[in-house]
Amino acid sequence: MKNFIQTTYTHISHTATVFALTLLFIQCKKDSPEEINEEEVINSVTLTVTAADGSSNDYTWNEGESEPTITLAANTTSNVSIHFYDASDASDVEDITEEVIEEADEHFVFYQISSASLSIAAASNDVEDSDGTSINLKTEWTAAGASTGTVRVYLIHEPTSKTGTSRGELGGSTDIELDFPVTIQ
């Protein structure tokens, strides 16, 4: 009888220990959640164009609206900054640009010019990734003669390259793609 009680007690004690360790493991697992990188909601984009004389204009696209026409003066260079927003809650607009800056290695803004006499280059004060590559949040737009065209703007997530000359050469996925009409006069 003593042997039976001792064996039963040892078995219960062993089972309780395993149970306690299992609970501890599960609790520790809960306390250290996996990092989740949710895709950003971007439903508003603003391009701020600052002319050489210091005047500036905001060109804002909101989901459900057409992109506004950007007007530039011929034979000038303008500083352009781009900002991305989640405006799902009008009382709590989130500036996604901050996240893009924090994750500079994982983002790149690509501008594709169609028809307009325009060139776009990274500004000297642009945000750079850990390799020293500008991610094109701040750019210089140099307008030549009078013309019209389109600037297609892409925010690319996890590009495989940041040196391509076409969207296809950059890889990654597109977070947002917009076509801004441009008039140079």
Rosetta constraint file for C-alpha pairs under 8 A:
AtomPair CA 1 CA 5 HARMONIC 6.28 0.50
AtomPair CA 2 CA 6 HARMONIC 6.07 0.50
AtomPair CA 3 CA 7 HARMONIC 6.03 0.50
AtomPair CA 4 CA 8 HARMONIC 6.04 0.50
AtomPair CA 5 CA 9 HARMONIC 5.97 0.50
AtomPair CA 6 CA 10 HARMONIC 6.09 0.50
AtomPair CA 7 CA 11 HARMONIC 6.03 0.50
AtomPair CA 8 CA 12 HARMONIC 6.11 0.50
AtomPair CA 9 CA 13 HARMONIC 5.95 0.50
AtomPair CA 10 CA 14 HARMONIC 6.02 0.50
AtomPair CA 11 CA 15 HARMONIC 6.09 0.50
AtomPair CA 12 CA 16 HARMONIC 6.03 0.50
AtomPair CA 13 CA 17 HARMONIC 6.22 0.50
AtomPair CA 14 CA 18 HARMONIC 6.29 0.50
AtomPair CA 15 CA 19 HARMONIC 6.07 0.50
AtomPair CA 16 CA 20 HARMONIC 6.04 0.50
AtomPair CA 17 CA 21 HARMONIC 6.17 0.50
AtomPair CA 18 CA 22 HARMONIC 6.09 0.50
AtomPair CA 19 CA 23 HARMONIC 6.27 0.50
AtomPair CA 20 CA 24 HARMONIC 6.17 0.50
AtomPair CA 21 CA 25 HARMONIC 6.10 0.50
AtomPair CA 22 CA 26 HARMONIC 6.17 0.50
AtomPair CA 23 CA 27 HARMONIC 6.00 0.50
AtomPair CA 24 CA 28 HARMONIC 6.09 0.50
AtomPair CA 25 CA 29 HARMONIC 6.11 0.50
AtomPair CA 26 CA 30 HARMONIC 6.30 0.50
AtomPair CA 27 CA 31 HARMONIC 6.37 0.50
AtomPair CA 28 CA 32 HARMONIC 6.60 0.50
AtomPair CA 29 CA 33 HARMONIC 7.10 0.50
AtomPair CA 39 CA 175 HARMONIC 7.99 0.50
AtomPair CA 40 CA 86 HARMONIC 7.79 0.50
AtomPair CA 40 CA 96 HARMONIC 7.27 0.50
AtomPair CA 40 CA 175 HARMONIC 7.59 0.50
AtomPair CA 41 CA 85 HARMONIC 7.75 0.50
AtomPair CA 41 CA 86 HARMONIC 5.47 0.50
AtomPair CA 42 CA 84 HARMONIC 6.29 0.50
AtomPair CA 42 CA 85 HARMONIC 5.43 0.50
AtomPair CA 42 CA 86 HARMONIC 4.84 0.50
AtomPair CA 42 CA 87 HARMONIC 7.62 0.50
AtomPair CA 42 CA 96 HARMONIC 7.35 0.50
AtomPair CA 42 CA 175 HARMONIC 7.76 0.50
AtomPair CA 42 CA 176 HARMONIC 7.17 0.50
AtomPair CA 43 CA 62 HARMONIC 5.86 0.50
AtomPair CA 43 CA 63 HARMONIC 4.98 0.50
AtomPair CA 43 CA 84 HARMONIC 7.89 0.50
AtomPair CA 43 CA 85 HARMONIC 6.32 0.50
AtomPair CA 43 CA 86 HARMONIC 5.51 0.50
AtomPair CA 43 CA 87 HARMONIC 6.18 0.50
AtomPair CA 43 CA 88 HARMONIC 7.31 0.50
AtomPair CA 44 CA 60 HARMONIC 7.03 0.50
AtomPair CA 44 CA 61 HARMONIC 5.52 0.50
AtomPair CA 44 CA 62 HARMONIC 4.39 0.50
AtomPair CA 44 CA 63 HARMONIC 6.14 0.50
AtomPair CA 44 CA 84 HARMONIC 6.14 0.50
AtomPair CA 44 CA 85 HARMONIC 5.08 0.50
AtomPair CA 44 CA 86 HARMONIC 6.38 0.50
AtomPair CA 44 CA 87 HARMONIC 6.40 0.50
AtomPair CA 45 CA 60 HARMONIC 5.62 0.50
AtomPair CA 45 CA 61 HARMONIC 5.27 0.50
AtomPair CA 45 CA 62 HARMONIC 6.69 0.50
AtomPair CA 45 CA 82 HARMONIC 7.15 0.50
AtomPair CA 45 CA 83 HARMONIC 5.68 0.50
AtomPair CA 45 CA 84 HARMONIC 4.72 0.50
AtomPair CA 45 CA 85 HARMONIC 6.11 0.50
AtomPair CA 46 CA 58 HARMONIC 6.37 0.50
AtomPair CA 46 CA 59 HARMONIC 5.51 0.50
AtomPair CA 46 CA 60 HARMONIC 4.22 0.50
AtomPair CA 46 CA 61 HARMONIC 6.38 0.50
AtomPair CA 46 CA 82 HARMONIC 5.71 0.50
AtomPair CA 46 CA 83 HARMONIC 5.23 0.50
AtomPair CA 46 CA 84 HARMONIC 6.72 0.50
AtomPair CA 47 CA 58 HARMONIC 5.74 0.50
AtomPair CA 47 CA 59 HARMONIC 5.15 0.50
AtomPair CA 47 CA 60 HARMONIC 6.39 0.50
AtomPair CA 47 CA 80 HARMONIC 6.45 0.50
AtomPair CA 47 CA 81 HARMONIC 5.67 0.50
AtomPair CA 47 CA 82 HARMONIC 4.55 0.50
AtomPair CA 47 CA 83 HARMONIC 6.57 0.50
AtomPair CA 48 CA 56 HARMONIC 6.70 0.50
AtomPair CA 48 CA 57 HARMONIC 5.72 0.50
AtomPair CA 48 CA 58 HARMONIC 4.44 0.50
AtomPair CA 48 CA 59 HARMONIC 6.31 0.50
AtomPair CA 48 CA 80 HARMONIC 5.45 0.50
AtomPair CA 48 CA 81 HARMONIC 5.27 0.50
AtomPair CA 48 CA 82 HARMONIC 6.44 0.50
AtomPair CA 49 CA 56 HARMONIC 5.36 0.50
AtomPair CA 49 CA 57 HARMONIC 5.34 0.50
AtomPair CA 49 CA 58 HARMONIC 6.35 0.50
AtomPair CA 49 CA 59 HARMONIC 7.83 0.50
AtomPair CA 49 CA 78 HARMONIC 6.33 0.50
AtomPair CA 49 CA 79 HARMONIC 5.82 0.50
AtomPair CA 49 CA 80 HARMONIC 4.54 0.50
AtomPair CA 49 CA 81 HARMONIC 6.82 0.50
AtomPair CA 50 CA 54 HARMONIC 5.93 0.50
AtomPair CA 50 CA 55 HARMONIC 5.66 0.50
AtomPair CA 50 CA 56 HARMONIC 4.15 0.50
AtomPair CA 50 CA 57 HARMONIC 6.64 0.50
AtomPair CA 50 CA 78 HARMONIC 5.49 0.50
AtomPair CA 50 CA 79 HARMONIC 5.09 0.50
AtomPair CA 50 CA 80 HARMONIC 6.24 0.50
AtomPair CA 51 CA 55 HARMONIC 5.53 0.50
AtomPair CA 51 CA 56 HARMONIC 6.14 0.50
AtomPair CA 51 CA 76 HARMONIC 7.86 0.50
AtomPair CA 51 CA 77 HARMONIC 6.93 0.50
AtomPair CA 51 CA 78 HARMONIC 4.59 0.50
AtomPair CA 51 CA 79 HARMONIC 6.54 0.50
AtomPair CA 52 CA 76 HARMONIC 7.30 0.50
AtomPair CA 52 CA 77 HARMONIC 6.60 0.50
AtomPair CA 52 CA 78 HARMONIC 6.01 0.50
AtomPair CA 52 CA 79 HARMONIC 7.90 0.50
AtomPair CA 59 CA 68 HARMONIC 6.12 0.50
AtomPair CA 59 CA 69 HARMONIC 7.64 0.50
AtomPair CA 59 CA 70 HARMONIC 6.75 0.50
AtomPair CA 60 CA 67 HARMONIC 7.30 0.50
AtomPair CA 60 CA 68 HARMONIC 6.80 0.50
AtomPair CA 61 CA 65 HARMONIC 6.55 0.50
AtomPair CA 61 CA 66 HARMONIC 6.76 0.50
AtomPair CA 61 CA 67 HARMONIC 5.14 0.50
AtomPair CA 61 CA 68 HARMONIC 6.64 0.50
AtomPair CA 62 CA 66 HARMONIC 7.79 0.50
AtomPair CA 62 CA 67 HARMONIC 7.90 0.50
AtomPair CA 67 CA 178 HARMONIC 7.33 0.50
AtomPair CA 67 CA 179 HARMONIC 6.63 0.50
AtomPair CA 67 CA 180 HARMONIC 5.41 0.50
AtomPair CA 67 CA 181 HARMONIC 7.29 0.50
AtomPair CA 68 CA 180 HARMONIC 6.30 0.50
AtomPair CA 68 CA 181 HARMONIC 6.83 0.50
AtomPair CA 69 CA 180 HARMONIC 6.04 0.50
AtomPair CA 69 CA 181 HARMONIC 4.63 0.50
AtomPair CA 69 CA 182 HARMONIC 5.49 0.50
AtomPair CA 69 CA 183 HARMONIC 7.01 0.50
AtomPair CA 70 CA 180 HARMONIC 6.85 0.50
AtomPair CA 70 CA 181 HARMONIC 6.16 0.50
AtomPair CA 70 CA 182 HARMONIC 4.74 0.50
AtomPair CA 70 CA 183 HARMONIC 6.21 0.50
AtomPair CA 71 CA 182 HARMONIC 5.92 0.50
AtomPair CA 71 CA 183 HARMONIC 4.86 0.50
AtomPair CA 71 CA 184 HARMONIC 5.90 0.50
AtomPair CA 71 CA 185 HARMONIC 7.50 0.50
AtomPair CA 72 CA 76 HARMONIC 7.92 0.50
AtomPair CA 72 CA 78 HARMONIC 7.92 0.50
AtomPair CA 72 CA 143 HARMONIC 6.94 0.50
AtomPair CA 72 CA 182 HARMONIC 7.53 0.50
AtomPair CA 72 CA 183 HARMONIC 6.26 0.50
AtomPair CA 72 CA 184 HARMONIC 4.79 0.50
AtomPair CA 72 CA 185 HARMONIC 6.46 0.50
AtomPair CA 73 CA 143 HARMONIC 6.92 0.50
AtomPair CA 73 CA 184 HARMONIC 5.59 0.50
AtomPair CA 73 CA 185 HARMONIC 5.23 0.50
AtomPair CA 74 CA 143 HARMONIC 5.34 0.50
AtomPair CA 74 CA 144 HARMONIC 5.32 0.50
AtomPair CA 74 CA 145 HARMONIC 5.14 0.50
AtomPair CA 74 CA 146 HARMONIC 5.69 0.50
AtomPair CA 74 CA 184 HARMONIC 5.54 0.50
AtomPair CA 74 CA 185 HARMONIC 5.26 0.50
AtomPair CA 75 CA 142 HARMONIC 7.19 0.50
AtomPair CA 75 CA 143 HARMONIC 5.32 0.50
AtomPair CA 75 CA 144 HARMONIC 4.59 0.50
AtomPair CA 75 CA 145 HARMONIC 6.14 0.50
AtomPair CA 76 CA 142 HARMONIC 5.82 0.50
AtomPair CA 76 CA 143 HARMONIC 5.52 0.50
AtomPair CA 76 CA 144 HARMONIC 7.11 0.50
AtomPair CA 77 CA 140 HARMONIC 6.41 0.50
AtomPair CA 77 CA 141 HARMONIC 5.45 0.50
AtomPair CA 77 CA 142 HARMONIC 4.19 0.50
AtomPair CA 77 CA 143 HARMONIC 6.20 0.50
AtomPair CA 78 CA 140 HARMONIC 5.62 0.50
AtomPair CA 78 CA 141 HARMONIC 5.21 0.50
AtomPair CA 78 CA 142 HARMONIC 6.47 0.50
AtomPair CA 79 CA 123 HARMONIC 7.52 0.50
AtomPair CA 79 CA 138 HARMONIC 7.18 0.50
AtomPair CA 79 CA 139 HARMONIC 5.87 0.50
AtomPair CA 79 CA 140 HARMONIC 4.65 0.50
AtomPair CA 79 CA 141 HARMONIC 6.37 0.50
AtomPair CA 80 CA 138 HARMONIC 5.77 0.50
AtomPair CA 80 CA 139 HARMONIC 5.20 0.50
AtomPair CA 80 CA 140 HARMONIC 5.98 0.50
AtomPair CA 80 CA 141 HARMONIC 6.88 0.50
AtomPair CA 81 CA 137 HARMONIC 5.62 0.50
AtomPair CA 81 CA 138 HARMONIC 4.44 0.50
AtomPair CA 81 CA 139 HARMONIC 6.33 0.50
AtomPair CA 82 CA 137 HARMONIC 5.43 0.50
AtomPair CA 82 CA 138 HARMONIC 6.71 0.50
AtomPair CA 83 CA 95 HARMONIC 7.40 0.50
AtomPair CA 83 CA 96 HARMONIC 7.52 0.50
AtomPair CA 83 CA 97 HARMONIC 5.49 0.50
AtomPair CA 83 CA 137 HARMONIC 7.54 0.50
AtomPair CA 84 CA 95 HARMONIC 6.18 0.50
AtomPair CA 84 CA 96 HARMONIC 5.20 0.50
AtomPair CA 84 CA 97 HARMONIC 5.17 0.50
AtomPair CA 85 CA 93 HARMONIC 6.77 0.50
AtomPair CA 85 CA 94 HARMONIC 5.61 0.50
AtomPair CA 85 CA 95 HARMONIC 4.65 0.50
AtomPair CA 85 CA 96 HARMONIC 5.01 0.50
AtomPair CA 85 CA 97 HARMONIC 7.01 0.50
AtomPair CA 86 CA 93 HARMONIC 5.84 0.50
AtomPair CA 86 CA 94 HARMONIC 5.08 0.50
AtomPair CA 86 CA 95 HARMONIC 6.57 0.50
AtomPair CA 86 CA 96 HARMONIC 6.53 0.50
AtomPair CA 87 CA 92 HARMONIC 7.25 0.50
AtomPair CA 87 CA 93 HARMONIC 4.63 0.50
AtomPair CA 87 CA 94 HARMONIC 6.47 0.50
AtomPair CA 88 CA 93 HARMONIC 7.08 0.50
AtomPair CA 89 CA 93 HARMONIC 6.03 0.50
AtomPair CA 95 CA 99 HARMONIC 7.79 0.50
AtomPair CA 96 CA 100 HARMONIC 6.43 0.50
AtomPair CA 97 CA 101 HARMONIC 6.21 0.50
AtomPair CA 98 CA 102 HARMONIC 6.23 0.50
AtomPair CA 99 CA 103 HARMONIC 6.08 0.50
AtomPair CA 100 CA 104 HARMONIC 5.76 0.50
AtomPair CA 100 CA 106 HARMONIC 7.86 0.50
AtomPair CA 100 CA 107 HARMONIC 6.23 0.50
AtomPair CA 101 CA 127 HARMONIC 6.95 0.50
AtomPair CA 103 CA 107 HARMONIC 6.55 0.50
AtomPair CA 104 CA 108 HARMONIC 7.38 0.50
AtomPair CA 104 CA 127 HARMONIC 7.59 0.50
AtomPair CA 104 CA 128 HARMONIC 6.76 0.50
AtomPair CA 104 CA 129 HARMONIC 4.87 0.50
AtomPair CA 104 CA 130 HARMONIC 7.59 0.50
AtomPair CA 104 CA 135 HARMONIC 6.90 0.50
AtomPair CA 105 CA 129 HARMONIC 4.93 0.50
AtomPair CA 105 CA 130 HARMONIC 6.34 0.50
AtomPair CA 105 CA 158 HARMONIC 7.57 0.50
AtomPair CA 106 CA 157 HARMONIC 5.69 0.50
AtomPair CA 106 CA 158 HARMONIC 4.40 0.50
AtomPair CA 106 CA 159 HARMONIC 6.81 0.50
AtomPair CA 107 CA 135 HARMONIC 6.87 0.50
AtomPair CA 107 CA 155 HARMONIC 6.98 0.50
AtomPair CA 107 CA 156 HARMONIC 5.56 0.50
AtomPair CA 107 CA 157 HARMONIC 4.83 0.50
AtomPair CA 107 CA 158 HARMONIC 5.76 0.50
AtomPair CA 107 CA 159 HARMONIC 6.78 0.50
AtomPair CA 108 CA 135 HARMONIC 4.72 0.50
AtomPair CA 108 CA 136 HARMONIC 6.69 0.50
AtomPair CA 108 CA 155 HARMONIC 5.94 0.50
AtomPair CA 108 CA 156 HARMONIC 5.19 0.50
AtomPair CA 108 CA 157 HARMONIC 6.85 0.50
AtomPair CA 108 CA 158 HARMONIC 7.91 0.50
AtomPair CA 108 CA 159 HARMONIC 6.97 0.50
AtomPair CA 108 CA 162 HARMONIC 6.91 0.50
AtomPair CA 109 CA 135 HARMONIC 5.86 0.50
AtomPair CA 109 CA 136 HARMONIC 5.29 0.50
AtomPair CA 109 CA 137 HARMONIC 6.63 0.50
AtomPair CA 109 CA 153 HARMONIC 7.01 0.50
AtomPair CA 109 CA 154 HARMONIC 5.57 0.50
AtomPair CA 109 CA 155 HARMONIC 4.64 0.50
AtomPair CA 109 CA 156 HARMONIC 6.11 0.50
AtomPair CA 110 CA 136 HARMONIC 7.16 0.50
AtomPair CA 110 CA 153 HARMONIC 5.92 0.50
AtomPair CA 110 CA 154 HARMONIC 5.13 0.50
AtomPair CA 110 CA 155 HARMONIC 6.58 0.50
AtomPair CA 110 CA 156 HARMONIC 7.38 0.50
AtomPair CA 110 CA 167 HARMONIC 7.35 0.50
AtomPair CA 111 CA 120 HARMONIC 7.48 0.50
AtomPair CA 111 CA 151 HARMONIC 6.35 0.50
AtomPair CA 111 CA 152 HARMONIC 5.66 0.50
AtomPair CA 111 CA 153 HARMONIC 4.82 0.50
AtomPair CA 111 CA 154 HARMONIC 6.48 0.50
AtomPair CA 112 CA 151 HARMONIC 5.59 0.50
AtomPair CA 112 CA 152 HARMONIC 4.99 0.50
AtomPair CA 112 CA 153 HARMONIC 6.59 0.50
AtomPair CA 112 CA 166 HARMONIC 7.37 0.50
AtomPair CA 112 CA 167 HARMONIC 7.97 0.50
AtomPair CA 113 CA 118 HARMONIC 7.28 0.50
AtomPair CA 113 CA 119 HARMONIC 7.73 0.50
AtomPair CA 113 CA 149 HARMONIC 7.49 0.50
AtomPair CA 113 CA 150 HARMONIC 5.97 0.50
AtomPair CA 113 CA 151 HARMONIC 4.65 0.50
AtomPair CA 113 CA 152 HARMONIC 6.44 0.50
AtomPair CA 114 CA 149 HARMONIC 5.51 0.50
AtomPair CA 114 CA 150 HARMONIC 5.13 0.50
AtomPair CA 114 CA 151 HARMONIC 6.29 0.50
AtomPair CA 114 CA 152 HARMONIC 7.90 0.50
AtomPair CA 115 CA 147 HARMONIC 7.66 0.50
AtomPair CA 115 CA 148 HARMONIC 6.57 0.50
AtomPair CA 115 CA 149 HARMONIC 4.60 0.50
AtomPair CA 115 CA 150 HARMONIC 6.76 0.50
AtomPair CA 116 CA 147 HARMONIC 5.44 0.50
AtomPair CA 116 CA 148 HARMONIC 4.95 0.50
AtomPair CA 116 CA 149 HARMONIC 4.24 0.50
AtomPair CA 116 CA 150 HARMONIC 6.56 0.50
AtomPair CA 116 CA 182 HARMONIC 6.92 0.50
AtomPair CA 116 CA 183 HARMONIC 7.55 0.50
AtomPair CA 116 CA 184 HARMONIC 7.47 0.50
AtomPair CA 117 CA 143 HARMONIC 6.01 0.50
AtomPair CA 117 CA 144 HARMONIC 5.30 0.50
AtomPair CA 117 CA 145 HARMONIC 6.27 0.50
AtomPair CA 117 CA 146 HARMONIC 7.28 0.50
AtomPair CA 117 CA 147 HARMONIC 6.06 0.50
AtomPair CA 117 CA 148 HARMONIC 7.66 0.50
AtomPair CA 117 CA 184 HARMONIC 7.71 0.50
AtomPair CA 118 CA 141 HARMONIC 6.72 0.50
AtomPair CA 118 CA 142 HARMONIC 5.62 0.50
AtomPair CA 118 CA 143 HARMONIC 4.58 0.50
AtomPair CA 118 CA 144 HARMONIC 6.03 0.50
AtomPair CA 119 CA 141 HARMONIC 5.76 0.50
AtomPair CA 119 CA 142 HARMONIC 5.27 0.50
AtomPair CA 119 CA 143 HARMONIC 6.71 0.50
AtomPair CA 120 CA 139 HARMONIC 6.59 0.50
AtomPair CA 120 CA 140 HARMONIC 5.68 0.50
AtomPair CA 120 CA 141 HARMONIC 4.62 0.50
AtomPair CA 120 CA 142 HARMONIC 6.44 0.50
AtomPair CA 121 CA 136 HARMONIC 7.84 0.50
AtomPair CA 121 CA 139 HARMONIC 5.54 0.50
AtomPair CA 121 CA 140 HARMONIC 5.37 0.50
AtomPair CA 121 CA 141 HARMONIC 6.74 0.50
AtomPair CA 122 CA 126 HARMONIC 6.37 0.50
AtomPair CA 122 CA 134 HARMONIC 6.39 0.50
AtomPair CA 122 CA 135 HARMONIC 7.74 0.50
AtomPair CA 122 CA 136 HARMONIC 5.39 0.50
AtomPair CA 122 CA 137 HARMONIC 7.93 0.50
AtomPair CA 122 CA 138 HARMONIC 6.26 0.50
AtomPair CA 122 CA 139 HARMONIC 4.33 0.50
AtomPair CA 122 CA 140 HARMONIC 6.16 0.50
AtomPair CA 123 CA 136 HARMONIC 7.61 0.50
AtomPair CA 123 CA 138 HARMONIC 5.51 0.50
AtomPair CA 123 CA 139 HARMONIC 4.44 0.50
AtomPair CA 123 CA 140 HARMONIC 5.49 0.50
AtomPair CA 125 CA 138 HARMONIC 6.99 0.50
AtomPair CA 126 CA 134 HARMONIC 5.95 0.50
AtomPair CA 126 CA 135 HARMONIC 7.11 0.50
AtomPair CA 126 CA 136 HARMONIC 6.33 0.50
AtomPair CA 126 CA 137 HARMONIC 6.18 0.50
AtomPair CA 126 CA 138 HARMONIC 4.84 0.50
AtomPair CA 126 CA 139 HARMONIC 7.03 0.50
AtomPair CA 127 CA 134 HARMONIC 5.67 0.50
AtomPair CA 127 CA 135 HARMONIC 6.02 0.50
AtomPair CA 127 CA 136 HARMONIC 7.15 0.50
AtomPair CA 127 CA 137 HARMONIC 6.63 0.50
AtomPair CA 127 CA 138 HARMONIC 7.34 0.50
AtomPair CA 128 CA 132 HARMONIC 5.17 0.50
AtomPair CA 128 CA 133 HARMONIC 5.04 0.50
AtomPair CA 128 CA 134 HARMONIC 4.23 0.50
AtomPair CA 128 CA 135 HARMONIC 5.77 0.50
AtomPair CA 129 CA 133 HARMONIC 5.41 0.50
AtomPair CA 129 CA 134 HARMONIC 6.48 0.50
AtomPair CA 129 CA 135 HARMONIC 6.86 0.50
AtomPair CA 133 CA 162 HARMONIC 7.65 0.50
AtomPair CA 135 CA 162 HARMONIC 7.99 0.50
AtomPair CA 143 CA 184 HARMONIC 6.79 0.50
AtomPair CA 144 CA 184 HARMONIC 7.86 0.50
AtomPair CA 145 CA 184 HARMONIC 7.04 0.50
AtomPair CA 145 CA 185 HARMONIC 7.34 0.50
AtomPair CA 146 CA 183 HARMONIC 7.58 0.50
AtomPair CA 146 CA 184 HARMONIC 4.80 0.50
AtomPair CA 146 CA 185 HARMONIC 4.63 0.50
AtomPair CA 147 CA 183 HARMONIC 6.09 0.50
AtomPair CA 147 CA 184 HARMONIC 5.13 0.50
AtomPair CA 147 CA 185 HARMONIC 6.82 0.50
AtomPair CA 148 CA 181 HARMONIC 7.54 0.50
AtomPair CA 148 CA 182 HARMONIC 5.56 0.50
AtomPair CA 148 CA 183 HARMONIC 4.51 0.50
AtomPair CA 148 CA 184 HARMONIC 6.06 0.50
AtomPair CA 149 CA 181 HARMONIC 5.89 0.50
AtomPair CA 149 CA 182 HARMONIC 5.22 0.50
AtomPair CA 149 CA 183 HARMONIC 6.69 0.50
AtomPair CA 150 CA 179 HARMONIC 6.21 0.50
AtomPair CA 150 CA 180 HARMONIC 5.55 0.50
AtomPair CA 150 CA 181 HARMONIC 4.38 0.50
AtomPair CA 150 CA 182 HARMONIC 5.32 0.50
AtomPair CA 151 CA 179 HARMONIC 5.72 0.50
AtomPair CA 151 CA 180 HARMONIC 5.22 0.50
AtomPair CA 151 CA 181 HARMONIC 6.39 0.50
AtomPair CA 151 CA 182 HARMONIC 6.78 0.50
AtomPair CA 152 CA 177 HARMONIC 6.88 0.50
AtomPair CA 152 CA 178 HARMONIC 5.51 0.50
AtomPair CA 152 CA 179 HARMONIC 4.29 0.50
AtomPair CA 152 CA 180 HARMONIC 6.18 0.50
AtomPair CA 153 CA 176 HARMONIC 7.88 0.50
AtomPair CA 153 CA 177 HARMONIC 5.55 0.50
AtomPair CA 153 CA 178 HARMONIC 5.21 0.50
AtomPair CA 153 CA 179 HARMONIC 6.35 0.50
AtomPair CA 153 CA 180 HARMONIC 7.63 0.50
AtomPair CA 154 CA 174 HARMONIC 6.56 0.50
AtomPair CA 154 CA 175 HARMONIC 7.39 0.50
AtomPair CA 154 CA 176 HARMONIC 5.69 0.50
AtomPair CA 154 CA 177 HARMONIC 4.53 0.50
AtomPair CA 154 CA 178 HARMONIC 6.73 0.50
AtomPair CA 155 CA 174 HARMONIC 5.94 0.50
AtomPair CA 155 CA 175 HARMONIC 5.39 0.50
AtomPair CA 155 CA 176 HARMONIC 5.36 0.50
AtomPair CA 155 CA 177 HARMONIC 6.71 0.50
AtomPair CA 156 CA 172 HARMONIC 6.31 0.50
AtomPair CA 156 CA 173 HARMONIC 5.67 0.50
AtomPair CA 156 CA 174 HARMONIC 4.62 0.50
AtomPair CA 156 CA 175 HARMONIC 5.71 0.50
AtomPair CA 156 CA 176 HARMONIC 7.45 0.50
AtomPair CA 157 CA 172 HARMONIC 5.60 0.50
AtomPair CA 157 CA 173 HARMONIC 5.22 0.50
AtomPair CA 157 CA 174 HARMONIC 6.06 0.50
AtomPair CA 157 CA 175 HARMONIC 6.18 0.50
AtomPair CA 158 CA 171 HARMONIC 7.69 0.50
AtomPair CA 158 CA 172 HARMONIC 4.84 0.50
AtomPair CA 158 CA 173 HARMONIC 6.73 0.50
AtomPair CA 159 CA 170 HARMONIC 5.46 0.50
AtomPair CA 159 CA 171 HARMONIC 4.90 0.50
AtomPair CA 159 CA 172 HARMONIC 4.05 0.50
AtomPair CA 159 CA 173 HARMONIC 7.10 0.50
AtomPair CA 160 CA 170 HARMONIC 5.73 0.50
AtomPair CA 160 CA 171 HARMONIC 4.99 0.50
AtomPair CA 160 CA 172 HARMONIC 5.92 0.50
AtomPair CA 161 CA 169 HARMONIC 7.14 0.50
AtomPair CA 161 CA 170 HARMONIC 4.77 0.50
AtomPair CA 161 CA 171 HARMONIC 6.61 0.50
AtomPair CA 162 CA 170 HARMONIC 6.00 0.50
AtomPair CA 163 CA 170 HARMONIC 7.20 0.50
AtomPair CA 164 CA 169 HARMONIC 5.04 0.50
AtomPair CA 164 CA 170 HARMONIC 5.57 0.50
AtomPair CA 165 CA 169 HARMONIC 6.85 0.50
AtomPair CA 166 CA 170 HARMONIC 7.05 0.50
AtomPair CA 167 CA 171 HARMONIC 7.34 0.50
